[in-house]
Structure formats: C-alpha cells, structure tokens
C-alpha cells in the first residue's frame, strides 16, 4: 500500500505541516527534524504527489525548460542537470521544445506557462540571449534564470549563469599556435548565438596577440551541426592557401570536419589539426579523439535550476552571475603544424 503524508507524520512524530515543509526543502526546518522526517520518508519510500501539491495551493512545484537547439547531447545534459536539482528540491520538470523563429512562439509559451502553473523557466540559447523574450516571460509573473555565453551578464532582467566561451576559445587557439599553426580555419555556429560571437572573438584576439594576420577567407559561416562541419571543412580545404588547423565551434562540427577530411584523404593530425568545443561524447567517439574545451553542461544546468528554485521560494541568495570557463582538453586530433601538400 502506498505511503501517505499522514503515515510519515505519524511515524516521525511530527505534524503533517512539518513533513510538507521538509519535502518542500524550506530552510526554516531544524536539521534534526529534517533528518528524522527524511529517514521515515526513505523507510516508507514515500513519494509526494507533486501534481496534487500544485493544485492544492498558490505555490507551484514545477519548473520548465524550453529549448530550440539541434545539439542532442547539449539538450540531454541540460535535462539531466535540471532534473537532478528538481529531484533534490522536490520539484517536477516540464520539458517543452520550441521553434525560436516561429511567429506563434510567445503565444505558445505563454499558454504553456499559464496552463502548467510553473514556478519558473530555465532558458538556454537562443531564448536566454533575447532580452525582449526574457522580459515577456518575467511579465507573466514567473521566475527566470538564463544560461548565457560571456563573462558579464548582458543586463539585469533576470539572473544568469555565465559561460566564458571567449577565454576558452583563446586557450584553444593558443594551443594551435603553440603547435606552430599560423593558418587556422574557423567553422562557426549560428551567428545569432552569443557562443558563436564569443568563440570567434577569442579566436581573433589570440591571433592578434600572436601577431598573426587575420585571413577572413578562413572564417566559415555555419551551424552547430555535423553537416555544417562537413561542408565547412570541404570549403576550407578547397582554398588555394589551405589551413593547417581548424577550430570548430562545437564537437559536432568538429566531427563533421574530421569526416570530410577522411573523405578527402587528409591525415589527422599529420596534415590537418582539428579542434572542437564542449567535450561532448562526439569528442570521444571520433578517431582520432578530439581536442576540445570541457564545458560541464550538466553542472551548469543544475546550478541554473537550483538558482531558479531559490528565486521561486524567495530565499535570500546571491544573484551575482556565476561563471564557468570551459577548460582545454588536449587529445589526438591536434599535432605540430606541417605544410599541406595535395
């Protein structure tokens, strides 16, 4: 027979209200009481009915994650990170894919927010980088936390978790330069993503700091996809002055570039070095494995969800933007520069 909140309260020797406060992770409960209640919860395998809690009062115990991103690994990491926080804090997660370019986007999300009675939203790019959209979500009287590329929050509309793509891109580019590469191609993600802007800025700045003249022909517009890497690498390697290395804006692009290089009979890294970004499973599943920047997306997402739940509970928290800087991971896809020969 399924345990109820009454069973937990009776065995723990506390009131039903105290059990509720413990399950809601309210900070006012004494640690001794919390430990006693949680011991009974585990012994009885008590599972609170979160949908009923949402309907029972004015508080909501659900948050939502909306996304429009072709990178499946990124989305899975985000979901797992947010779910981890929700399980620890007694919240449910609503996952809602959207088309960021749809004319009906605002209507769709507004309907979802009102129908589901959520406490708040975790926003990732491109939604998190659109101030007007963020403000529209805030106007619905819900909490919002954003994951944004950069080292400084773009505004004070809603709290941010920052990812310093600029510094990480500097590290990747410097690694290639230290290996002797001068002609370094760059395959970009979508231009509207701040991550693309920040990674390109880090690449350009590092070339300049090393007194390497920027060749605009080596910068290829693209998307965060495998196909973009294939097409971008083919375009770069068709140039008269071919690059000896390619900085790919994410691991999926890098995997595509590596695939294209193989089709063209180019040896990696002997004739061409390739780097990715994010340290997704793509970076470890290719051969050779990819040099990349480790971006801990699951932890970033968990931090964002914890901050969102704290805001929803109106807890006293530090809203100063927390920052992550992806760290260089050197693997087999990069090596010393050598002149490419047909």
Secondary structure, 3 states (H helix, E strand, C coil): CCCCHHHHHHHHCCCHHHHHHHHCCCCCCCHHHHHHHHHHHHHHCCCCCHHHHHHHCCCCCEEEEEECCCCHHHHHHHHHHHHHHHHHHCCEEEEEECCCCCCCHHHHHHHHHHHHCCCEEEECCCHHHCHHHHHHHHCCCCEEEEEEECCCCCCCCCEEEEECHHHHHHHHHHHHHHCCCCCEEEECCCCCCHHHHHHHHHHHHHHHHCCCCCCHHHEECCCCCHHHHHHHHHHHCCCCCCCCEEEECCHHHHHHHHHHHHHCCCCCCCCCEEECCECCHHHHHCCCCCEEEECCHHHHHHHHHHHHHHHHCCCCCCCCCEEECCEEECCCCCCCCCCCCC
